[in-house]
């Protein structure tokens, strides 16, 4: 597609369950980023992937959060044993080698 | 690590007036400063950016200024229109290439008709 695609757009889950959020970046973009946006807050960096390099995981808030990027394309962000404070909009972005983020529309996660 | 502060958190202006949003950053290694606009229910979109070798950049009604010595940069919107109403985020990065951006907390701009 022409843009960054995220799925699902909305996800409601029970506390303690695991969730997987998917991101399809723009074809040919070498870098992929995950951010979290809590209600009324800014964009909190989580993790980014650049080509075949080891990902920068420095923003992941706990070991319940993990992400992978298969074949240099699609990425999945997994949150294990979800907690209410995990409720937020999770945004994915991709960029070509020369930079410049294109964001998806996000996944709104609600933990009840 | 880098820390970006953004002010004000909310801003209301009359249509046709100017709006100014200010950001400060902490890491002197940062040299790329993009601004993003986020409309309700959508992801942020790049509206303008500036690199550290430039002090000012303008694109129609939008301009950005950078003071590297003071570590602050600002977004200026002139002749505001209702469609400018959105949340604006500043960011700082060590490169304009592929690298993580550290974002400010956002400014909700309301343009009153």
Interface residues (C-beta under 8 A of the other chain):
Chain A: X4 X30 X31 X33 X35 X41 X42 X43 X44 X45 X48 X50 X56 X58 X59 X91 X93 X95 X96 X97 X98 X99 X100 X101 X103 X104 X105 X106
Chain B: X1 X6 X32 X34 X36 X41 X42 X43 X44 X45 X46 X49 X89 X91 X95 X96 X97 X98 X99 X100 X101 X102 X103 X104 X105 X106
